[in-house]
Amino acid sequence: MRSILIKSFFLLFLFGSNFQSITAQQMYFPERGNWQEKSPSDFKINNQKLQEAVQYAKDNEYSGSKDLREAIVKGFRREPYHKILGPTKKRGGPAGLVIKDGYIISKWGDVERVDMTFSVTKSYLSTMAGLALDHKLIPSLDDFTYKHIWDHTFDGNHNKKITWRHLLTQSSDWSGQLWGGYDWADRPPRDGGIDEWKYRKLNDPGTVFEYNDVRVNLLAYSLLNVWRTPLPQVLKENIMDPIGASTTWRWYGYDNSWVTIDGLKMQSVSGGGHSGGGLFINTLDHARFGLLFLNNGQWNGKELISKQWIDEAIQPSKANPNYGFMWWLNQKGPRHWEGLPEHLYYAAGFGGNFIVIDKKQNLVIVTRWLEPSQIDEFVTKIYNAL
C-alpha cells in the first residue's frame, strides 16, 4: 500500500511538472524581426466576426487632424500658456493587431509605421518605476519622493507629503512649475479662471485623482534622478531589447528639459505628447510590450520585470477605481466598458491609441487612430468573435 502511494505521489508530481511545462510552451514569443501568424480558426475564433471588428476600426478613424501638431494645439486650446515644446509627427491611418497566445491572428494598416503614441507612454513610464523598485533603487512606493529628489522640486509642507505611489496614481496634487508648465494650467476646470486655479485649496496627496501631464513629467524627472541614466536607455536595455523590439522607436522630452546629472547632460523625457515629445513607436513594438505584461513580466522564460510589480500596477487606486499605476482598469466606475470583462486593463493615449490586455484569454489588442469614443464598441466586437 505504501509503495502504491509513493508511486502515486511521484506520478502526480511528474504530471504536475509536465503540465506546467506544457502550459508555458503554449505561449509563443516572437523573435526580433519575425512574428508568426495563425488563423483565428486555429483558436476556434470566428474569423468573419473578427474581420467585422477590424473593419469597424478602419471605418471609425480618429476625426482629428493628421497633422498632430495642429491636433494638439486644438485639443488643448483651453489651457493657458500651452506650448509645443517637443517634436511632433504627422500620423498614419488606422492600424492594429490582435494577438492570441503570442501569435498574430489579425492585423490592419501599416503596423511598422512609427507614430506618436501620446499617453500610452505613461504605461512605459510607470514600468521604469517598477524596474527601479525591482532593482532596489527605490525602497518602497510609499517612501517620500523628496528623500530621493533633494533639490527644490518637492519643497513645501504639501509637496513633502508626496510619495512615489501618489505620482504613479496621479493623485499627488503636486504644486509647482516644471519645464515652463504650471500644474494648475494643465487641464484646468471648466469653470473659474486663472486666479481660482492658481490659488485653489490643495488636496491631500492620495485623495483626489487628476490627470495632469506636468505631474507625470515630474515622475519622469524624479525617476531620471534615481536611475542617473536617461530613461530611454533604461527602457531599451531592460525591456525593449530583451523582447526583440525594433530599433525604430524613440522617446523624447522637451527642448528645455535637459539637466546635468553626474556631470553629463541628459534629457528628462515626457510622459506623453501633450506638448509634443513622448514615445514614438510602431504597432508591432506596442504589441510586444503588451505581450510582456500578458505574461506577468516573463519573456520566453526570463523575468524582465517582477510579477509582483505588475499585480500591484493593475490594482485600483484609492483615488480612482479605474486607474492603477498609469494603466486604465475596466473596473466598475466612470471608465467602465459595459459588457466587457472587468479584469481587462489597458494603456490609452490621445487620438485613439490603445494597448488592451486580457490575461484570461491570453489576448493583446493594439489599435491606433481609432475614434476614442468607439473603443469599447470595437473591443466588444472582438469579444463577440471569441
N, C-alpha and C positions, 0 to 999 in steps of 0.2 A: 504493500500500500504506500509506504513512504517513497519507494522507488518511483512509483507512478506519479505521485505528487511532485517530486523533484523534476521529473521529465516534463510534466505539465507546465510547471513554472518556467522551465527553460524554454519550452516552445513558445509560451506566452511572451517571454522577454524577447526571444528571437523575432517572433512575428511583429511585436510592437516596434522593434528597432527597424525592421524592414519596412513596416508600414510608414513610419516617419520618413524613411529614406525615399520611398516611392512617392509620398506626398510632396517632398521637397523637389523631386525631379520633375514633377508635373509642371512647375513654373519654368518658363523659358526666359533666359536673359540674353538679349541681343548683343552681339559683338559690335565693336566700333565699325561704322560704315556698312553694316549689314543687319537687316531686320526681317526675319521670316514672316510671311503672311500665310494665313489659313482662311478657309471658307467659313462663314458663320455656321453653316450646316454641320461642320465638324464638331461644333459645341451645341448642336440642337437649337440654334438661334435662327429665327425666321428672317431670311435674307431680304425678302420683299419689304417687311415692316422696318427692318434696319435701314434699307435704302430710302424709305419714306422719311425717316428721321434725318438722314443726310440731306435729302432734297429740301427738307424744312429749313435746315441750317443755311443752305445755299439761297433759299428764297427770302430769308429774313436777315439779310446783311445789315450790319450796323449802319444807321442812317446818317452818321456824322461824316464830315469831310475826310477824304483820303489823304489830304494834306494835314497831318496830325498836329502840326504847329497851329494851324487855323482852328482845328477841333479843340485843342487845349485852351486857346485864348477864349473861344466862345463858351466852352464848358465851364470855365472858372471866372467868367467876367464879373461876377458879383464880388469877388474878393478884392479888397483894397490893396493896392501896391503889388498885385500879382505880376510876375515877370517870367519870361522864359530864360532860364539860367543854364540849362544843359542842352545837349544835342537832341534833335528830333529826326524823324524819318517818315517819308510818305509810306503808307501801308499798302499791303496787298489786299486781295479779296478773301472771302471766307475760306477757311482751311480747318482741317481737323483729323483726328484719329480716334478709333475705338480699339482698345487693347484688351484682349481676353486671355488670361493665363500667360501673359507675356507676348502673345502673338498679335500682329495687326490683323484685324478682321474687317476693318473698313477704313478708308481714307478718302479725303476730298481736298481739292485745292492744292496749292504749292506748299507742301509740308517742309520743304527745305529752305524756304524764304525766311530771312532774318527780319523780324519786325519788333517794334516796341511792344512791351507787354504790360506796362503800367503797374498796377498794384499787385499783380501776380508776383512781382518782385518781392513783396513783403514776406511771402511764404519762404522764399530763398533766404531773405534776411534773417528771419526767425531761426532758420536752420543754422546760421552762423552762431547764434546764441546757444543752440543745442550742442554744437560742437565745442564751444567754449566751456560749457558745463561738463561735457564728457571728458575734455582734456584737463579739467580741474583749474581752468583759468578763472572761472567764477565759482566760488564755493557753494553758493546757494542762490536760487532765483529770488529769494526773499531778503537777500543782502541789499543794503542801501547802495545805490549806484554811486553816490558821491564818494564812497570809500575807495572806489577804483578810478574815478574821474575827478581828480582833486584840483582842477583849475576852477574857474568861476562859474562853470556851466550849471552847477547844482547849488549855487549859493541861495541862502534864504531859508527860513523855517519851513516853508511849504515844500520847496524843491528838495530839501534834505530828507523828506519822508518818502521819496520815490524809490522804489525797488526795481530790479530787472523785470519782475513779474508785471508790475504796473506798466512798464514800457511795452512789453510784449502783448499785453491785452488792450492796449490803447485806452487805459484808464488812469494815466498818471496825472493829467491836468497840469503838466509842467508849464511854467510861466517863463517866457523869455523870448529871445531872438536868436536865430541860427541861420547863417548864410544869407542874411538880409530878410528872412521871413519871420514874421511875428506869429506866435502861437494863436493869438486871438483873431488874426486876419485870415486864417486858414479855415475855409468852410464856415463862415460866421452864421449866426442865427438868422432866420428870415425877418425877424423884427428888430427894431433898435438901430443904432448907428455906432460910429467909431467910439464915442465916449462910453456908451453902455458896454461895448465889447471889451474895451481896454480895462475898464475899472470894475468888471464883474466880480462877484464873490467866487473865490476858488473852491473847488470841490475837494474833499479829502481823497488822496490817491487811492485807487482801487474801488471807488464807489460809483463813478459815472463813466460810461463808455463815450468816447468822442473820436470819430475818425478824423485824424489830423496828421498831415504829412510832415509838418515841421517837427512834431514829436517822434514820428517814425525815423526821420533823418537824424534826430537826436540819438536814437538807439543805434543807428549805423555808426555815428561818430563815437559813441561810447564803446561799441564793440571794436572799432579800429584802435582805440586806446588800449584795450585789453589784449588784442591779438598782436598789436605793434607790427602788423603786416597788412598790406592792402586786402580788403575783403574779397575782391575778385580772385586774388591769388589763393586765399584760403578756400574759396569755393572750388576753384579749379583743381587744386591738389587733393582735397579731401573728398570731393563729391563728383565733379563733372568728369575728370579723367578716369576715375575708377568705374564709372557707369558707362564709359565709352561714348560720351557726348562728343559732338563735333568740335572743331576749333573755331567755329564762326561766331559764337556768342560773345557779347561784350557787356560789361556792367559799368555804367558811367555815374559820375556825380555832377557837380556844377562847376562853372568856370571859376567860381570864388570859393570852392570847398576844399582847397588844398591846405594841408597842415604839415608841420615838420615834427617828426617823431624819431627819436634816436639819431638826429642829425640828417634824416632822409625825408625828402618831400613826398608826401602821399596824398592821394585824393580820397576824401570821405565820400562814399557813394550815396546815392539817393535810394529810398525805398519804393520809388515809383516814378512815373513820368509826369506828375502834376506840374512841374516847372521844367520839363524836359529831363533827360537822363534816365536812370533806371536800367533794367535789364533789356537788352536787345537780343533776341533768341529765336530759333526756329521751332516749329511744332514738334518735330521728332525729339529734340532735346528736352522739351517740356514733358513729353511722354516718358522719357527715361527717368526724369526726376520723379514723376508721379509713380512709376513702377517701383522705384526705390522705397517710397513711402508705403505703397501697397504691400511690400514685403518686409515691413517693420524695420527698415534701415539696413536690411541684408541685401547684398548683391552677389549672386552666384556663390553663396556660402561664406562671404566675407562681410563682417559688420562694419558699415561706414558711419552710421550714427545709431545711437542706442534705441532699442525698442522702448525703454523707459521714457526717453525724451518724447518720442512720437506719441505714446499713450497720453502723456501729460499735455502735449501740444494740442490735442484734439478734444480736450475736456472743456465744457462750457465755463467761461469765466464768470466771476461774481457779478460783474457789471453788465454782461450781455450773454444770454443763453445761446446765441447764435455765433459766438466768436471765441476762439481759443487763442493760441499763440500765433496770430496772424494767419490763421486758417478759419474759413467760414464753416459752420456746422449746421446740418439740416435738422436741428432740434426744434421743438415747439417754441415759437417766438415770432417776431416780426419778419424774419427772413426764411421762414419755413416753407419748403416746397411741398404743398399738399399732395398726398397720394404717393409720395416717394419715400424710400426708407430713411429713417431718422439716423441711421449710422453713416450715411453719406457725409463726406466733408470735401471742401474744395477751396482752391485759390481763385480769386476773381480780380479782374482789372478793367479799368475804363475802356470803353469801346467794345466790350463783349469778348474778353479773353478769360478762359476758364480751364482749370485742371480739376476734374472730378474723380474722386477715389471711392471705390466700394470694395472693402476687404472681403465681404462675404461672397460676392460674386466674382472676385478676382478680376475686377474691371477698372480700367482707367479710361476716361474720356477727356480729350483735349479739343476744345473748339475755339476758333479765333474769328473776331469781327462778326459775331452774332449779335443782333439787337438784344441788349441786356434784358429787357423785359420778357424775352421769349425763351430764356434759358430753361426754366422749369418745364415748359411745354416740350422743348427739344429733348430734354433728358427723359421725360415721361414717354415720348415716342420710342426712345431706345429701349426703355424697360418693357414696353409693350411687345418688343421683339424677342425678349428673353424667355 
